[in-house]
Amino acid sequence: CCPTTGRRLQSSRLGPSPPKLLTEEEYRLQGEVETRKALEELRSFCQSPDFSAWTAVSRIQSPKRFADFVGGASHVTPNEVSVHEREYGLDSLFIDEQLFEEDDEEEEEIDN
């Protein structure tokens, strides 16, 4: 009959194709996009009439910071960004590499 029908049957017999793996850059970008989207959804919900602001404020440690966030401020402080960069940024990768290199050298010395 039609050539496309045969292709559909053949591809369904092979099963689903494996998902495309993301590059590190695509992964980082997708994380940023999805985080921004989720934060906007949270802000929007917190501004809706269905949200019980008093209940939320009574349960959180920093009500002013939360109010600032709902008003559009960043969800992280500059200090938190700095700590994150120190722990997970390029500097930490360099330090991790140095630590692993030292471990490898010590193992080589033990083996000899």
N, C-alpha and C positions, 0 to 999 in steps of 0.2 A: 504494500500500500504506500505509505509515505516513509521517506527516509528518516524523519525525526523520531518516529515511533520506535524504530529499531534501536536508535541511540539511547532513548529513555530507558528501554528495557535493559540494555546492556549496562548502563550506568547504575541502575537500581540493583542489579545483581552484584555489582562490585562493592556495594555498600557506600556509605558516606565517605567523602574524601577527608583526609586529616585536616584539622584546622591549620591555617597559616600562622606560623610563629612570628611574633613581633620582634623587631630589632630593639635594642636597648633604647634608642631614641624614640621609636614609636611607642614603646611601653611607657616611657617617661611622659611623653606628650599626652597619651591617652589618660594617664593618671591625673595630669593637671586639668585636662578638659572635664573629666568626670567629677573631680573634686569641686571645681568651680560650679558645675551644674548642680551637684548635690547641695552645696552651700547656699546657692540661690533658692533652691526648693525649700530648704530649711528656713531661710529668711522669710520667704513668702508664706510658709505655713505659720511661722511665729507672728506674722502680721495679720493673719486671718481671724475672723470672729470665733472660729472653732478652737482656737488656742487659748488655754487658761494661763495667762501671763503670771498671775499671782501664785498659782500652784508651782509653776516652773521656777520663779524667782525665789520662792521659799525653800527650794531644794538645791540651789546651786551655790557654789562658793563665792563667785564674783558677779553679783547682779548687775553692777555698772558695766563690766566688761561684756556681759551678755547683751545688755541694752544697746551698747555701742555696736556690737556685731549685728544685731537685728536692724540697726539704723544704717548699716553699710560699712562699718569698720572691718578691718582684717580680723580673721579668726585666730591669728597668732601674733604674739608680741615680737618686737625686734630682738629681744633677748632670747626668746624661744627659737627664732630663726638662727641666731648665732650659735646656740647650743647644738641645734640640729646639724648645721654646717660642720661644726667641729667633730661631731660624732659620726656623721654619715656623708660628709662632703668629700671633696678631692683630697683634703689634708688627711682625713682618716684612712682613705685608700692607700695613700703613700705610707702612712705609719703601719697599716696592716701588712703591706708588701715587705717593709723592713723587718717586721716581726717574723713573718714566715720565712724570709731569707735567713734570718738568724737561726730559726729552728732547724732549717734544712742543713745549715753549716754544722750545727751541733750534732745532728744525726749522722752526718758524714764522718765527723771526728770519732764518734762512738763506734761506728761500723769499722773503722780502720784499726 
